[in-house]
């Protein structure tokens, strides 16, 4: 049982409550384009995780079965100990993902949003498993079973959802001392120099207190990364940092190439400008935003709603699918995510990408789902095409969508 997938309805319930709070208090906690992009990053991570997470699971299982030093029986207290160890392993992965350039690219996506709400908790990198898997292998050597590790790792991950909010201010001091809280984690998501690379704990904040990476929340916080990613393209934001790192790597000479990869994030040799250091946000800084227009937003919401339903259906039925069906359905879902990004950015390429996607989807389901009635597929195609044609007619032919910046 995948606890994270079964928790998805709770995630959206909490997001709904936060939106209700925003409406009642008239505070801006969400922007449509940002929230949709955040959730789509998490969707892409779940879809690619069907394939990439096997790296962690298979490796952990193999080490446990062949190289464990002891066999630890599953008891309530072994689960408590395992939770502490899982969180400690996560702390070191998380800390080094911020401090080592090559690892930062696998985690940066989670920090790119310039808002801070429950949708940000779902904003995850599709590449993170490749970097994080190795940090948990000591637990397999120690002898914690594969099944108990999967369960406790999921619980440790689920805990971190609720700390992504601005609504909860401070909790009782004893709780703030031991556990990670919204206050502590807001610090971690800050782009302000004084807060950079602090509060790395997942469930517990005690690791940061022990290893000297803790700082209390004090001043108002600017969220995001020090070099803002100006895009709603989920595919692009997963690789944007590595494009920059690859460029610096190619320009570096000799051993500096490896220093670029393994020294602190932002390190460059002096002849390439020297190390980059975080700077204070300039006065009057404006968050990235694009006005896609009301009709585009309506179309995005319809497409996004259908996407979420399709993804839920897909994830709950992966065990019944063969490898071909898994790959094809995954690619179709990622295509929808890509197109939503282009819609939110008002990219003209959507004019041909979306019609082609609709037609390809129809053909694929006709070929691979012959048990479905043809009229249902035809109706689905006709509905999709009609919605898109309405969108094209009113959004692209009767109005001009212009990009603009949203003042902080």
C-alpha positions in Angstrom: 0.0 0.0 0.0 1.4 3.4 -1.0 0.4 5.6 1.9 1.3 8.8 0.0 -1.1 8.0 -2.8 -3.9 7.1 -0.4 -3.3 10.5 1.4 -3.9 12.5 -1.7 -7.6 13.3 -0.8 -6.4 14.7 2.5 -3.8 16.9 0.8 -6.5 18.4 -1.4 -8.9 18.8 1.6 -6.2 20.8 3.4 -5.5 22.9 0.3 -9.2 23.6 0.1 -9.4 24.7 3.7 -6.4 27.0 3.1 -8.1 28.5 0.1 -11.2 29.0 2.3 -9.1 30.8 4.9 -7.6 33.0 2.1 -11.2 33.9 1.0 -12.4 34.7 4.5 -9.3 36.6 5.6 -8.7 38.2 2.1 -5.1 37.3 2.3 -3.3 36.2 -0.9 -1.8 32.8 -0.2 -2.4 31.3 -3.6 -2.0 32.2 -7.3 -3.6 29.9 -9.8 -0.6 29.5 -12.1 1.8 28.9 -9.1 -0.4 26.4 -7.3 -1.2 24.4 -10.5 2.5 24.3 -11.3 3.3 23.1 -7.8 0.8 20.3 -7.9 1.9 19.4 -11.4 5.5 19.1 -10.2 4.2 16.6 -7.6 2.2 14.8 -10.2 5.2 14.5 -12.5 7.2 13.2 -9.6 4.6 10.5 -8.8 4.5 9.4 -12.4 8.2 9.3 -13.0 8.5 7.7 -9.5 6.8 4.6 -10.8 10.1 4.0 -12.6 12.8 5.8 -10.6 11.7 4.7 -7.1 12.6 1.2 -8.1 16.2 2.3 -7.8 15.8 2.9 -4.1 13.5 0.0 -3.4 15.4 -2.7 -5.3 18.7 -1.5 -3.9 17.5 -1.4 -0.3 15.9 -4.8 -0.6 19.0 -6.3 -2.2 21.3 -4.9 0.6 18.9 -6.0 3.3 18.6 -9.5 1.9 22.3 -10.1 1.3 24.4 -7.8 3.6 22.5 -6.9 6.7 24.4 -7.2 10.0 21.4 -8.0 12.1 17.7 -8.8 11.7 15.6 -6.3 13.7 12.1 -7.5 14.5 9.2 -5.2 13.8 7.9 -3.9 17.1 6.4 -0.5 18.1 9.7 0.6 19.6 11.7 -0.5 16.6 9.3 1.7 14.5 10.1 4.7 16.7 13.8 4.0 16.4 13.5 3.6 12.7 11.6 6.9 12.4 14.5 8.6 14.1 17.0 7.0 11.8 15.0 7.7 8.7 14.8 11.3 9.6 18.5 11.5 10.4 19.3 10.0 7.0 16.9 12.5 5.5 18.6 15.3 7.4 22.0 14.5 5.8 20.6 14.1 2.4 18.6 17.3 2.7 21.6 19.2 4.1 24.0 18.0 1.4 21.4 18.6 -1.3 21.7 22.3 -0.3 25.4 22.4 0.1 26.7 20.3 -2.8 26.1 21.7 -6.3 25.4 18.4 -8.1 22.8 17.4 -5.5 21.1 20.8 -5.3 19.6 20.2 -8.8 17.7 17.2 -7.5 16.0 19.2 -4.8 15.9 22.8 -6.1 12.4 22.3 -7.6 10.9 22.1 -4.2 12.1 25.6 -3.3 11.3 27.4 -6.6 7.8 28.6 -5.7 7.7 32.2 -4.4 4.6 31.5 -2.4 4.3 29.3 0.7 1.2 27.1 1.1 0.1 23.5 1.2 0.5 23.2 -2.6 4.3 23.9 -2.2 4.5 20.6 -0.2 3.6 18.8 -3.4 6.1 20.6 -5.5 8.8 17.9 -5.7 11.6 17.1 -8.1 11.4 14.1 -10.4 15.1 13.6 -10.0 15.4 13.6 -6.3 15.3 9.8 -5.8 18.5 9.4 -7.8 20.3 11.6 -5.2 18.5 10.5 -2.0 18.4 6.7 -2.4 21.9 6.1 -1.2 21.5 8.0 2.1 19.0 5.4 3.4 21.1 2.2 2.7 22.8 2.2 6.2 19.4 1.3 7.5 19.3 -1.8 5.3 22.8 -2.8 6.6 21.6 -2.3 10.2 18.8 -4.7 9.5 15.5 -2.8 9.4 13.2 -4.7 7.1 12.2 -3.6 3.7 8.5 -3.4 4.6 9.1 -1.4 7.8 11.4 1.0 6.0 8.8 1.7 3.2 6.1 2.4 5.8 8.1 4.6 8.1 9.7 6.5 5.2 6.2 7.3 3.9 5.1 8.5 7.4 8.2 10.7 7.6 7.3 12.2 4.2 3.7 12.7 5.1 4.5 14.6 8.2 6.2 17.2 6.2 3.0 18.2 4.3 1.4 20.2 7.1 4.4 22.4 7.8 4.1 24.2 4.4 1.7 26.9 5.6 1.7 30.5 6.7 -1.5 30.2 8.7 0.0 28.3 11.6 2.4 30.7 13.4 4.0 29.3 16.6 3.3 26.1 18.5 4.0 25.3 22.1 7.7 25.7 22.9 8.3 22.0 23.7 6.9 21.0 20.4 9.0 23.7 18.6 12.1 22.4 20.3 11.7 18.8 19.2 9.7 18.8 16.0 9.8 20.5 12.6 7.0 23.1 12.5 5.6 25.6 10.0 7.7 28.3 11.6 11.0 26.3 11.3 10.2 25.3 7.7 9.3 28.8 6.6 12.9 29.6 7.4 14.1 26.8 5.3 12.2 28.0 2.3 13.5 31.5 2.5 15.7 33.1 -0.1 17.0 35.7 2.4 20.8 35.3 3.0 20.5 35.0 6.8 18.2 32.0 6.5 19.9 30.2 3.6 20.7 26.5 4.3 19.1 26.3 7.7 16.5 24.0 9.3 17.0 20.8 7.2 15.1 18.4 9.5 12.1 16.6 8.1 10.1 15.4 11.1 12.5 16.5 13.9 14.3 19.8 14.3 16.7 18.4 16.9 19.2 17.4 14.2 19.6 21.0 13.2 20.1 22.0 16.8 22.7 19.2 17.3 24.6 19.9 14.1 24.5 23.7 14.1 22.1 24.4 11.2 19.2 25.8 13.3 17.9 29.3 13.2 14.7 30.8 14.7 12.1 32.5 12.5 12.3 36.3 13.1 12.1 38.7 10.2 9.5 38.5 7.4 10.5 35.9 4.8 10.9 36.1 1.1 10.2 32.7 -0.4 11.8 31.0 -3.4 15.3 30.5 -4.7 18.1 33.1 -5.0 17.9 32.9 -8.8 14.2 32.8 -9.5 13.0 30.3 -12.2 10.7 32.3 -14.4 8.6 29.5 -15.9 5.5 27.4 -15.3 6.9 24.6 -17.4 7.2 21.6 -15.1 9.5 19.7 -17.4 11.8 22.7 -17.8 12.0 23.6 -14.1 13.3 20.1 -13.3 16.3 20.6 -15.6 16.9 24.4 -15.6 19.5 24.3 -12.8 21.4 21.5 -14.5 21.6 23.4 -17.7 23.3 26.2 -15.8 25.6 23.8 -14.0 26.5 22.0 -17.2 27.4 25.3 -18.8 29.8 26.2 -15.9 31.2 22.7 -16.0 32.1 23.0 -19.7 33.7 26.4 -19.2 35.7 25.3 -16.2 39.3 23.9 -16.6 41.0 20.8 -15.3 40.1 19.8 -11.8 37.9 22.9 -11.5 35.3 20.9 -13.4 34.9 18.5 -10.5 35.0 21.4 -8.0 32.0 22.9 -9.8 30.1 19.7 -9.2 31.0 18.9 -5.7 31.9 22.1 -3.9 29.3 24.3 -2.3 26.3 25.3 -4.4 27.1 28.3 -6.6 30.9 27.8 -6.5 32.8 28.9 -9.6 36.5 29.5 -10.2 37.7 33.1 -10.1 38.2 33.2 -13.9 34.5 32.5 -14.3 33.4 35.2 -11.9 34.0 33.5 -8.6 31.5 31.9 -6.2 27.9 33.2 -6.3 26.5 34.3 -3.0 22.9 34.9 -2.0 21.8 38.5 -2.2 19.0 40.4 -0.5 15.9 40.9 -2.6 16.0 44.4 -4.1 13.4 46.9 -3.0 10.4 46.7 -5.4 11.2 43.1 -6.4 8.3 41.6 -8.4 7.4 38.0 -8.4 7.2 36.2 -11.8 3.7 36.1 -13.2 2.0 35.7 -16.5 -1.6 36.9 -17.3 -3.0 34.1 -19.4 -6.5 35.5 -19.5 -9.7 34.3 -17.9 -10.7 31.9 -20.6 -7.3 30.3 -20.6 -7.5 29.9 -16.8 -10.9 28.2 -17.2 -9.5 25.8 -19.8 -6.5 25.1 -17.6 -8.8 24.4 -14.6 -10.9 22.0 -16.7 -7.8 20.2 -18.1 -6.2 20.2 -14.6 -9.3 18.7 -13.0 -9.4 15.9 -15.7 -5.7 15.4 -15.2 -6.0 14.9 -11.5 -8.8 12.4 -11.9 -6.8 10.5 -14.6 -3.7 10.4 -12.5 -5.5 9.1 -9.5 -7.1 6.4 -11.6 -3.7 5.5 -13.2 -1.8 5.4 -9.9 -4.4 3.1 -8.2 -4.3 0.7 -11.2 -0.6 0.5 -12.0 -0.4 -3.0 -10.6 -2.8 -4.3 -13.3 -0.9 -2.7 -16.2 1.9 -4.1 -18.3 5.1 -2.1 -19.0 3.8 -0.8 -22.3 0.7 0.6 -20.8 2.7 2.1 -17.9 5.0 3.9 -20.3 2.3 5.2 -22.7 0.0 6.4 -20.0 2.9 8.1 -18.2 3.9 9.9 -21.4 0.4 11.1 -22.0 0.1 12.4 -18.5 3.4 14.3 -18.8 2.3 15.7 -22.1 -0.8 17.2 -20.4 1.4 18.7 -17.7 3.7 20.2 -20.3 0.8 21.7 -22.2 -0.7 23.2 -19.1 2.6 25.0 -18.5 2.5 26.4 -22.1 -1.1 27.5 -21.5 -0.2 29.3 -18.3 2.7 31.1 -20.1 0.6 31.9 -23.2 3.1 30.2 -25.5 1.9 30.1 -29.1 3.2 26.5 -29.6 0.1 25.4 -27.6 -1.9 26.1 -30.8 -0.6 23.0 -32.4 0.6 21.0 -29.4 -2.8 20.7 -27.7 -4.8 19.6 -30.8 -2.1 17.0 -31.6 -2.2 15.8 -27.9 -6.0 15.4 -28.1 -5.8 13.4 -31.3 -2.9 11.2 -30.1 -4.7 10.4 -26.9 -7.8 9.4 -28.8 -5.8 7.1 -31.0 -3.9 5.5 -28.1 -7.0 4.7 -26.2 -8.6 3.3 -29.3 -5.7 1.0 -29.9 -4.9 0.0 -26.3 -8.4 0.0 -24.8 -10.5 -1.9 -27.3 -12.9 -3.0 -24.6 -14.3 0.6 -24.4 -17.2 1.6 -26.5 -16.2 3.7 -29.6 -18.9 6.3 -29.0 -17.5 7.1 -25.5 -14.1 7.8 -27.1 -15.6 9.8 -29.8 -17.6 11.9 -27.3 -14.4 12.4 -25.2 -12.5 13.6 -28.4 -15.4 15.8 -29.5 -15.7 17.4 -26.0 -11.9 18.0 -25.8 -11.7 19.4 -29.3 -14.8 21.7 -28.8 -13.4 23.1 -25.5 -10.1 23.8 -27.2 -11.7 25.4 -30.2 -13.8 27.7 -27.9 -10.6 28.6 -26.1 -8.8 29.3 -29.3 -11.6 31.4 -30.7 -12.1 33.7 -27.7 -8.6 33.7 -26.2 -6.3 34.0 -29.2 -8.4 35.6 -31.8 -10.4 38.2 -29.8 -7.8 39.2 -27.2 -4.1 39.6 -26.7 -2.6 38.1 -23.6 0.3 40.0 -22.2 2.9 39.0 -19.7 3.2 41.2 -16.6 4.9 41.2 -13.2 3.0 40.9 -10.0 4.3 43.2 -7.3 5.3 41.6 -4.1 
